[in-house]
Amino acid sequence: MAMEDKNTPVQPDAVEAAETRGRKVGAARFFELLGRDLWPFYKASILCVLGFAPGYAAVLFSTMAASLPLCLLSGAVGGLIAAPVFCGMLDTILRALRDEPGYWWHTYRMAWKQNWRESLLPGAGAGFCLGLWAFLLYALPDLENVPISVWICMVLGIFFLLVFCLYLFAQVVLVSVSQAERLKNAALFMIGFLPRTLAAGAVLCIYWGVMLAWMPYTIPVVLILGFWLPCTLALQIIYPALDKAFHLEKTITARREDEINDLMEQHGHTSV
């Protein structure tokens, strides 16, 4: 697989925990990340909420107007708008998971410039699918004798769509490959790392199911927890799969060693 690591050197002292001892796992690792990177997570999440708001409002209006073409168009255009900020938030979380140093706004802008073009097509496709799902969800209760199998398919559809999109957009952030390669990789990840896929999907579906079921009462919760909470938990679950596939940690270690060697050489030349 031909690919290129896209990340460049969310806080300057972030690498110490991983370099001096083994990383924590599970809940301990999650709270370690919150203690160190909660503010960058929150800022990236707020931008993500703002990016998703136009698409959400347009799809909601389209479903209430019972217009499938308008709903699909709203979803696709909303996905175009939301995809770059979603990738920016994923970049923030993935850097934290890798304990990469850097100042948040600098790395966020770098990620935006690197990823926004490549995120547009996946964003439009994901928005189109979400728009179709939302329209069906709104229309089905008005139909008579809807089989339980249809509702099961709706639940399974959004379950796997959310995880598929997470795998897909994580690749936009992490590696430079073709769109077709990203789609293939996302499908292979879902199958090859099925336990992690199921766990991450459960996190995303439960969180967004609760948020959307109780909307608009959950708007304050979304403004606080937004996208960062479910995405951090889900990415923490699937990160070992991404690392195994793309050798992220080895790439980062090698890059840091090269940077240290370059600094030592520069210092040596300066001393001479």
Buried (B, 14 or more C-beta within 10 A) or exposed (E): EEBEBBBEBBBEEBBEBBEEEEBBEEEEBBEBBBEBBBEBBBBBBBBBBEBBBBBBEBBBEBBEEEBBEBBBBBBBBBBBBBBBBBBBBBBBBBBBBBBBBBEBEEBBEBBBEBBBEBBBBBBBBBBBBBBBBBBBBBBEEEEEEEEEEEEEEBEEBBBBBBBBBBBBBBBBBBBBBEBEBBBEBBBEBBEEBEEBBBBBBBBBBEBBEEBEEEEEEBEEBBEEBBBBBBBBBBBBBBBBBBBEBBBBBEBBEEBBEEEEEEEEEEEEEEEE
